[in-house]
Amino acid sequence: MMEAEHDQANENYAYSIDQSKCIACGACTSLAPVNMRMEPGFSTIHTQPTSKAQRADMTAAFYNCPAAAVRRTLTAR
């Protein structure tokens, strides 16, 4: 994980998937298997991250999605 990504793992984000962009490649689910699941034709958010490690995994999924289908919104702490 890059330093900028590591810093963002300390922030609280709510994640979602833009199903119209998802190409079902599995990159996000391989990076964040606790929080994401594959459905037929697209991935889904199974649970929002609750730990620093899960936030780091979801940050990696956000940055590594080749279709930019993983969305996030900064939430209040």
N, C-alpha and C positions, 0 to 999 in steps of 0.2 A: 504494500500500500504506500502510495506517495505521501510525503509530509503534509501537503494540503488536505488530502483525503483523511489522514489521521486526525488533524485538527478538527475537521468537520464531524468526526465520530463523537465528539463531545456535545454536539448540538442535538436538539430534539426536532425531528422531522416526522411528519405523517407521510407515508408512502402510498402510492397507488400505481396502477398500470393503465396506460392508454391502450386499450385492446385493439383499437383501430390501427395502431402502429406496431404492435407486437408481432414478431415473425416466428415466435415459438422456437427460438434457437437453443434455449436452455442455459444461456450464459448466466443470467441472474439467479436461477435456481441452483446452479452449481456453486455460486459465490455466497448465497444466503439461503441454504437449505432449511434452516429452522423457520424462516419467515416467509418463504415463497414456495409455491407449488405450481406444477404444470397441469393445465387442463387441456382438453383437446383443442388445439389451435392457438392457445395463448397461455401466459403465466398469470398467476394471481398472487395477491398478498394474503398469506395464510394468517399471520399475526404481525402486528406492529412490533418493532424492536423494543426490548425492555432493558437490555444491558448494554454496556459500552461495546462489548464484543459483537453483539447483534447489530448495533448501530454502525460499527465499522464494516461489517459484512454488507449491510444495506447500502452504505455509502459506496462500496466497491461495485455493487450491482448497478447502482445509479450511474456511475461513471463508465462502466464497461458495457452497457447495453448498446449493441450496434445499431439499433433502431430508435434509440432515445425514447423508449416506451415507458421506462420507469420514471415516475414523477414523484416529486416531494415538495412539501410545504412546511416551512419553519413554523413550529408551534411554541407556545409559551411553556416555560419550564414550571 
